[in-house]
Amino acid sequence: MKYISFCPFILCLIVSNFAFGQNLVPNPSFEEYLECPLSTAEFQTQVVDWYSFSGSPDYFNTCNSDGLGTAGVPDNAWGFQYPVTGNAYAGVITFVHYLENDREYIACPIAQLNIGTSYYIMFYISNSDDGPFVDWRCATDHFGLKFFKDPAYDNNQNQYTPQNSADLEFNEMFSDTTNWHLVEGWFTADQAYNYIALGNFYDDANTDTLQLGSPDNEMNECAAIYYVDNVCISEDPADCQYLVSSRNEEIEIEIYIYPNPSNGNFTIESGDRKIKNISVYNLTGELVFQKKVQNRRLEKIILDRWASGMYLLKVELDDGLFYQTKLIKE
């Protein structure tokens, strides 16, 4: 679920409301950081109040969007994605074919839970979509959240290893690279937990994978990288609402694509807003068309040399808003 909703030819976006309640998770959408990340693997060193229990998770922020690009938003090393809200999100590996039980976990201290109290939990995930640094991506099941009490794990000498259990998890295979998915549930504290971690807490033998992108099937090459955003824990779900729909002023943006379907020649018209960037992906996540645009409201997409079928269009406007839909080439 993204923070957008679609009407016919109209993108409806909601604007931020920064008031919030008693979320026990500090820096829940990773907006606070020490320095802008220059490349991947900087989550541990740059995100305030968050750490790694294993590996080198990634940190993506719009502050890098005009820099090297590998840690930017929406374009980065692993694909293209906007945050649910704000300017940032995290990235973690849940499976990789060449390292047994290799995992990355992002973790943070939380306000201590009361034993016997029930807590609402939520976070968002999205699968990465085959960026410039990986073409053998896959999906996995078991992305989850786990509570800890006074843990001593770190990303060096005492890394956490999968124990095949989580306190809240998404058990289905999640392959959606376009939308954010809300994972939510309830947990009754049986200890005075004061830390959480997120990732895949199951070993390779208990993790199912689905190959995407352009895998080498003979080698069974596969790496799963998930984006994470907006983590909340509270006794009252209303305290997390600011991370679900933190936008209360609706702005209508007229976006027209015609003809659609077409023989491969599409026209985009953006009404009264200017187009900044156009990207088109095929259903395996491969970038097949991209164009940087300056001060234009009308643009052409030409897919003549590509096969007939369905494609994903992503349009970024110059004021930071974006639009995405499907193109059909006959």
C-alpha positions as CSV (number, residue, x, y, z in Angstrom):
1,M,0.0,0.0,0.0
2,K,1.5,3.3,-1.1
3,Y,0.4,6.7,0.3
4,I,-1.4,7.3,-3.0
5,S,-4.8,6.3,-4.3
6,F,-6.0,6.4,-7.9
7,C,-9.0,7.8,-9.5
8,P,-9.5,7.6,-13.3
9,F,-6.6,9.6,-14.8
10,I,-6.2,11.4,-11.5
11,L,-3.6,10.8,-8.8
12,C,-4.8,11.6,-5.4
13,L,-2.0,12.3,-2.9
14,I,-2.4,13.1,0.8
15,V,-0.2,15.7,2.5
16,S,1.7,15.1,5.8
17,N,0.4,15.6,9.2
18,F,3.2,15.3,11.7
19,A,1.2,14.9,15.0
20,F,1.6,11.4,16.5
21,G,0.9,9.4,19.6
22,Q,2.7,6.9,21.8
23,N,4.7,4.9,19.4
24,L,7.3,2.9,21.5
25,V,9.7,2.8,18.5
26,P,12.1,5.7,18.2
27,N,12.8,7.2,14.7
28,P,10.1,4.8,13.2
29,S,10.5,5.9,9.6
30,F,14.3,6.5,9.7
31,E,14.0,10.2,9.1
32,E,16.7,11.1,11.6
33,Y,20.3,10.5,10.5
34,L,23.8,11.6,11.2
35,E,25.1,12.1,7.6
36,C,23.5,11.6,4.2
37,P,24.4,8.0,3.0
38,L,26.7,7.9,0.1
39,S,26.3,4.3,-0.8
40,T,24.7,1.1,0.4
41,A,25.5,-0.6,3.8
42,E,25.4,2.6,5.8
43,F,22.3,1.9,8.0
44,Q,24.4,0.9,11.0
45,T,26.5,4.1,10.9
46,Q,24.0,6.8,9.9
47,V,20.4,6.1,11.2
48,V,19.8,7.5,14.7
49,D,18.7,4.9,17.3
50,W,18.9,2.0,14.9
51,Y,21.6,-0.7,14.7
52,S,22.4,-4.0,12.9
53,F,22.1,-7.4,14.6
54,S,23.7,-9.0,11.5
55,G,25.2,-8.0,8.2
56,S,25.2,-4.5,6.7
57,P,21.6,-3.2,6.1
58,D,21.1,-0.3,3.7
59,Y,19.8,3.2,4.3
60,F,18.1,5.1,1.5
61,N,17.3,8.8,1.7
62,T,16.2,11.6,-0.8
63,C,19.3,13.6,0.4
64,N,21.4,11.3,-1.9
65,S,19.1,11.5,-4.9
66,D,21.4,14.0,-6.7
67,G,24.6,12.2,-5.5
68,L,26.0,8.9,-6.4
69,G,22.5,7.3,-6.7
70,T,23.1,4.0,-4.9
71,A,21.5,5.2,-1.7
72,G,19.0,7.6,-3.1
73,V,15.2,7.8,-3.2
74,P,13.4,6.8,-5.3
75,D,16.3,5.5,-7.4
76,N,18.9,3.4,-5.6
77,A,21.1,0.3,-5.9
78,W,18.3,-2.2,-5.6
79,G,15.6,-0.5,-7.6
80,F,13.0,2.3,-7.5
81,Q,10.6,3.0,-4.6
82,Y,9.2,6.0,-2.8
83,P,8.8,6.0,1.0
84,V,5.4,5.3,2.6
85,T,5.9,8.8,4.2
86,G,8.8,11.1,4.6
87,N,12.1,10.9,2.8
88,A,13.7,7.6,3.9
89,Y,13.5,3.8,4.3
90,A,15.8,0.8,5.1
91,G,16.8,-2.2,3.1
92,V,17.6,-5.7,4.3
93,I,18.7,-9.0,2.8
94,T,16.4,-11.9,3.7
95,F,18.1,-14.6,1.6
96,V,21.1,-15.0,-0.7
97,H,22.1,-18.1,-2.5
98,Y,25.9,-18.0,-2.1
99,L,26.0,-17.6,1.7
100,E,24.3,-20.2,4.0
101,N,21.7,-18.6,6.3
102,D,23.0,-15.1,5.5
103,R,20.6,-12.5,6.9
104,E,20.5,-8.8,7.7
105,Y,18.5,-7.5,10.7
106,I,17.7,-3.9,11.6
107,A,17.2,-3.4,15.3
108,C,16.4,-0.6,17.9
109,P,15.7,-0.1,21.6
110,I,12.1,0.5,22.5
111,A,10.3,1.6,25.6
112,Q,10.1,-1.5,27.8
113,L,7.0,-3.6,27.4
114,N,4.8,-4.5,30.4
115,I,4.3,-8.2,30.9
116,G,0.8,-9.3,30.2
117,T,-0.1,-6.2,28.1
118,S,-1.1,-6.6,24.5
119,Y,0.6,-4.4,21.9
120,Y,-0.4,-3.5,18.3
121,I,2.5,-3.9,15.9
122,M,2.8,-2.6,12.3
123,F,5.4,-2.0,9.6
124,Y,5.6,-1.8,5.8
125,I,7.6,-3.9,3.4
126,S,8.2,-3.8,-0.4
127,N,10.3,-6.1,-2.6
128,S,13.2,-4.4,-4.4
129,D,12.7,-4.3,-8.2
130,D,15.9,-5.3,-9.9
131,G,18.1,-2.2,-9.7
132,P,21.4,-1.7,-11.5
133,F,23.4,-3.9,-9.0
134,V,21.4,-7.1,-9.0
135,D,19.6,-9.1,-11.7
136,W,19.1,-12.3,-9.9
137,R,16.6,-11.2,-7.3
138,C,13.9,-13.2,-5.6
139,A,11.1,-13.1,-3.1
140,T,10.9,-15.0,0.3
141,D,8.4,-15.6,2.9
142,H,8.7,-15.1,6.7
143,F,9.6,-11.4,6.8
144,G,8.9,-10.5,10.5
145,L,9.5,-8.7,13.7
146,K,11.0,-10.2,16.9
147,F,11.2,-8.8,20.5
148,F,14.4,-9.1,22.6
149,K,15.3,-8.4,26.2
150,D,18.8,-6.8,26.8
151,P,20.3,-8.4,23.6
152,A,24.1,-8.4,23.0
153,Y,24.0,-8.9,19.2
154,D,26.0,-6.8,16.8
155,N,27.1,-7.0,13.2
156,N,30.6,-8.1,14.0
157,Q,31.5,-10.8,16.6
158,N,28.1,-11.7,17.9
159,Q,25.7,-11.7,15.0
160,Y,22.1,-13.0,15.4
161,T,21.5,-16.3,13.5
162,P,18.0,-17.5,12.5
163,Q,16.1,-19.4,15.1
164,N,12.9,-20.2,13.1
165,S,10.5,-18.0,15.0
166,A,9.2,-14.5,15.0
167,D,6.6,-12.6,17.1
168,L,4.9,-11.1,14.1
169,E,5.6,-12.2,10.5
170,F,4.2,-12.1,7.0
171,N,4.2,-15.8,6.0
172,E,3.3,-15.4,2.4
173,M,5.7,-15.0,-0.5
174,F,5.9,-11.3,-1.1
175,S,7.0,-10.3,-4.6
176,D,5.3,-6.9,-5.1
177,T,7.8,-4.3,-6.1
178,T,5.3,-1.6,-6.9
179,N,3.3,-1.3,-3.6
180,W,4.1,-1.2,0.1
181,H,2.4,-3.9,2.1
182,L,1.2,-3.2,5.7
183,V,2.1,-6.0,8.1
184,E,0.2,-5.7,11.3
185,G,-0.9,-7.8,14.3
186,W,-1.0,-8.1,18.1
187,F,1.5,-9.4,20.6
188,T,1.1,-10.0,24.4
189,A,4.3,-9.5,26.2
190,D,5.6,-12.5,28.2
191,Q,8.8,-10.6,29.2
192,A,9.9,-7.0,29.7
193,Y,11.2,-6.7,26.2
194,N,13.2,-3.6,25.4
195,Y,14.5,-4.2,21.8
196,I,13.0,-5.2,18.4
197,A,14.6,-6.5,15.2
198,L,13.1,-6.9,11.7
199,G,14.1,-9.3,9.0
200,N,13.8,-13.0,8.1
201,F,14.2,-15.1,11.3
202,Y,14.1,-18.5,9.5
203,D,17.0,-20.4,8.2
204,D,17.5,-21.5,4.6
205,A,15.9,-24.9,5.1
206,N,12.7,-23.2,6.4
207,T,12.6,-20.3,3.9
208,D,10.8,-20.6,0.6
209,T,12.1,-18.5,-2.3
210,L,10.6,-17.4,-5.7
211,Q,13.0,-16.4,-8.4
212,L,12.3,-13.1,-10.2
213,G,14.2,-10.8,-12.5
214,S,16.7,-12.7,-14.8
215,P,18.0,-15.6,-12.7
216,D,20.5,-18.2,-13.9
217,N,18.2,-21.2,-13.2
218,E,21.1,-23.7,-13.6
219,M,22.9,-22.1,-10.7
220,N,19.7,-21.3,-8.8
221,E,21.1,-17.8,-8.1
222,C,18.8,-15.8,-5.9
223,A,19.0,-12.8,-3.6
224,A,16.0,-11.2,-1.8
225,I,16.3,-7.6,-0.7
226,Y,13.3,-5.9,1.0
227,Y,12.6,-2.3,1.7
228,V,11.2,-1.5,5.2
229,D,9.4,1.7,6.4
230,N,7.2,3.0,9.2
231,V,7.6,0.7,12.2
232,C,5.1,1.2,15.1
233,I,4.4,-0.5,18.5
234,S,1.6,0.8,20.8
235,E,-1.1,-0.4,23.1
236,D,-3.6,1.6,20.9
237,P,-3.5,1.3,17.1
238,A,-4.7,4.9,16.8
239,D,-1.2,5.9,18.0
240,C,0.2,4.4,14.8
241,Q,-2.2,6.0,12.5
242,Y,0.1,8.9,11.6
243,L,2.4,6.4,9.9
244,V,-0.5,4.8,7.9
245,S,-2.3,7.8,6.5
246,S,-0.3,10.8,7.6
247,R,-1.7,12.9,4.9
248,N,-4.8,14.9,5.4
249,E,-5.0,17.4,2.5
250,E,-5.9,15.9,-0.8
251,I,-4.2,17.3,-4.0
252,E,-5.6,16.2,-7.3
253,I,-3.1,15.8,-10.2
254,E,-4.3,15.2,-13.7
255,I,-2.2,12.6,-15.5
256,Y,-3.3,11.4,-19.0
257,I,-1.7,8.6,-20.9
258,Y,-3.0,8.0,-24.5
259,P,-3.5,5.9,-26.4
260,N,-3.3,3.0,-23.9
261,P,-3.3,0.3,-25.2
262,S,-1.1,1.4,-28.1
263,N,1.3,-0.1,-30.7
264,G,4.2,1.2,-28.5
265,N,3.9,5.0,-28.9
266,F,2.4,6.6,-25.8
267,T,1.8,10.2,-24.9
268,I,1.9,11.5,-21.3
269,E,0.2,14.8,-20.4
270,S,0.6,16.0,-16.8
271,G,-2.0,18.9,-16.7
272,D,-0.6,21.9,-14.8
273,R,2.5,20.1,-13.3
274,K,5.8,19.6,-14.9
275,I,7.3,16.2,-15.6
276,K,10.8,15.5,-14.1
277,N,11.5,11.8,-14.9
278,I,9.8,9.0,-16.8
279,S,10.7,5.3,-16.2
280,V,9.1,2.2,-17.8
281,Y,9.8,-1.4,-16.5
282,N,8.7,-4.8,-17.8
283,L,7.1,-7.3,-15.5
284,T,10.4,-8.8,-14.5
285,G,11.6,-5.5,-13.2
286,E,13.9,-4.6,-16.1
287,L,14.2,-0.9,-16.9
288,V,13.3,-0.6,-20.6
289,F,12.8,3.1,-21.0
290,Q,14.0,6.1,-19.0
291,K,14.0,9.8,-19.8
292,K,15.0,12.8,-17.7
293,V,12.7,15.7,-18.4
294,Q,13.0,19.5,-17.7
295,N,10.0,21.8,-17.6
296,R,7.7,19.7,-19.8
297,R,4.1,18.8,-19.4
298,L,3.8,16.7,-22.5
299,E,6.1,13.7,-23.3
300,K,6.4,10.7,-25.5
301,I,7.2,7.1,-24.6
302,I,8.4,4.8,-27.5
303,L,8.5,1.1,-26.9
304,D,8.7,0.0,-30.5
305,R,11.5,-2.5,-30.0
306,W,10.0,-4.2,-27.0
307,A,7.7,-7.2,-27.0
308,S,3.9,-6.8,-26.7
309,G,2.5,-7.1,-23.2
310,M,2.1,-5.1,-20.0
311,Y,4.7,-2.6,-18.6
312,L,4.9,-0.5,-15.4
313,L,5.1,3.3,-15.9
314,K,6.5,5.6,-13.2
315,V,6.3,9.4,-13.6
316,E,8.1,11.7,-11.2
317,L,6.9,15.3,-11.2
318,D,9.0,18.3,-10.4
319,D,7.3,19.0,-7.1
320,G,8.2,15.6,-5.7
321,L,4.8,13.9,-6.4
322,F,4.7,10.8,-8.5
323,Y,2.3,8.7,-10.6
324,Q,2.4,5.1,-11.6
325,T,0.2,2.9,-13.7
326,K,0.4,0.1,-16.4
327,L,1.0,0.5,-20.1
328,I,-0.2,-2.1,-22.5
329,K,1.6,-2.6,-25.8
330,E,-0.4,-4.4,-28.4
